[in-house]
Amino acid sequence: MNVLEAIHARRAVRDYLDRPVTEATVKSLLHAAVQAPSAMNRQPWRFAVVQDTVRLKVYSDLAKQLLLTNAALDPKTAHYREILTAPEFNIFYNASTLVVICAEQRGPYAEADAWLAAENLMLAACDASLATCCIGFAVGVLNTPAVRRELNVPAEGAAIAPIILGYPREIPQPVRREEPAILSWHR
Ligand SMILES: Cc1cc2nc3c(=O)[nH]c(=O)nc-3n(C[C@H](O)[C@H](O)[C@H](O)COP(=O)(O)O)c2cc1C
């Protein structure tokens, strides 16, 4: 698969086979992740990998509680209430692996670096016939003191980009994209 093929083939996958991802495979994807561009070449990314599905379920349940509390306060997120209250809904979609891309320190570009690493990881996974999905729902819970301790998130940093990873049961159809909106083009 060339780069453009991977860019177009990658989908947010929400249905996974019960098949583990090997340590060697995870490491090869992390190696791709760290090839991302990095502001001032600081390479602030650090990685926590969770393959314990019981722990993932605990984090999912905690995340749902947290998101529901926030949804009660913020009308913009109120529409999530229905899915978040469904007991069977797992924010990690029962994927076998969660990679949490963290930053060693907070800073103006730490988030950009982490998400660029995330895209590299997702494209490399796609090339390896694996599937991924960013899980923004998990960011809050991953930055709670107890979970930070468990994952070893650096004290000065943060958990930024949670990416689930696994073998897809089904790959969804592409989501429609708008044409690029060009605001200006001075020639
Ligand atoms: C920062 C970010 C956070 C996201 N969080 C979630 C999430 O919590 N749960 C989820 O199912 N999908 C999540 N997604 C996936 C998007 O819904 C998905 O990328 C979008 O619908 C486009 O679909 P595609 O990736 O298949 O092109 C997230 C994507 C991004 C970039």
The ligand as an SDF file (V2000), in Angstrom:
LIG
                    3D

 31 33  0  0  0  0  0  0  0  0999 V2000
   -9.6950   13.8960   17.8190 C   0  0  0  0  0  0  0  0  0  0  0  0
  -10.6700   12.8060   17.4230 C   0  0  0  0  0  0  0  0  0  0  0  0
  -11.4650   12.2350   18.3940 C   0  0  0  0  0  0  0  0  0  0  0  0
  -12.3490   11.2030   18.0540 C   0  0  0  0  0  0  0  0  0  0  0  0
  -13.0610   10.5910   19.0390 N   0  0  0  0  0  0  0  0  0  0  0  0
  -13.8780    9.5560   18.7370 C   0  0  0  0  0  0  0  0  0  0  0  0
  -14.5600    8.8700   19.7800 C   0  0  0  0  0  0  0  0  0  0  0  0
  -14.4550    9.1620   20.9570 O   0  0  0  0  0  0  0  0  0  0  0  0
  -15.3450    7.8120   19.4240 N   0  0  0  0  0  0  0  0  0  0  0  0
  -15.4880    7.4300   18.1200 C   0  0  0  0  0  0  0  0  0  0  0  0
  -16.2180    6.4730   17.8740 O   0  0  0  0  0  0  0  0  0  0  0  0
  -14.8450    8.0580   17.1110 N   0  0  0  0  0  0  0  0  0  0  0  0
  -14.0260    9.1050   17.3880 C   0  0  0  0  0  0  0  0  0  0  0  0
  -13.3300    9.7340   16.3880 N   0  0  0  0  0  0  0  0  0  0  0  0
  -13.4200    9.2370   15.0080 C   0  0  0  0  0  0  0  0  0  0  0  0
  -14.2210   10.1600   14.0870 C   0  0  0  0  0  0  0  0  0  0  0  0
  -15.5900   10.0720   14.4210 O   0  0  0  0  0  0  0  0  0  0  0  0
  -13.9620    9.7310   12.6180 C   0  0  0  0  0  0  0  0  0  0  0  0
  -12.6060    9.9190   12.3350 O   0  0  0  0  0  0  0  0  0  0  0  0
  -14.8270   10.5470   11.6520 C   0  0  0  0  0  0  0  0  0  0  0  0
  -16.1910   10.2000   11.7980 O   0  0  0  0  0  0  0  0  0  0  0  0
  -14.4460   10.3120   10.1880 C   0  0  0  0  0  0  0  0  0  0  0  0
  -14.4780    8.9370    9.8690 O   0  0  0  0  0  0  0  0  0  0  0  0
  -13.1870    8.2070    9.2350 P   0  0  0  0  0  0  0  0  0  0  0  0
  -12.0730    8.3510   10.2480 O   0  0  0  0  0  0  0  0  0  0  0  0
  -13.5860    6.7850    8.9980 O   0  0  0  0  0  0  0  0  0  0  0  0
  -12.8650    8.9270    7.9590 O   0  0  0  0  0  0  0  0  0  0  0  0
  -12.4480   10.7820   16.6960 C   0  0  0  0  0  0  0  0  0  0  0  0
  -11.6400   11.3820   15.7340 C   0  0  0  0  0  0  0  0  0  0  0  0
  -10.7660   12.3650   16.0880 C   0  0  0  0  0  0  0  0  0  0  0  0
   -9.8800   12.9680   15.0200 C   0  0  0  0  0  0  0  0  0  0  0  0
  1  2  1  0
  2  3  1  0
  2 30  2  0
  3  4  2  0
  4  5  1  0
  4 28  1  0
  5  6  2  0
  6  7  1  0
  6 13  1  0
  7  8  2  0
  7  9  1  0
  9 10  1  0
 10 11  2  0
 10 12  1  0
 12 13  2  0
 13 14  1  0
 14 15  1  0
 14 28  1  0
 15 16  1  0
 16 17  1  0
 16 18  1  0
 18 19  1  0
 18 20  1  0
 20 21  1  0
 20 22  1  0
 22 23  1  0
 23 24  1  0
 24 25  2  0
 24 26  1  0
 24 27  1  0
 28 29  2  0
 29 30  1  0
 30 31  1  0
M  END
$$$$
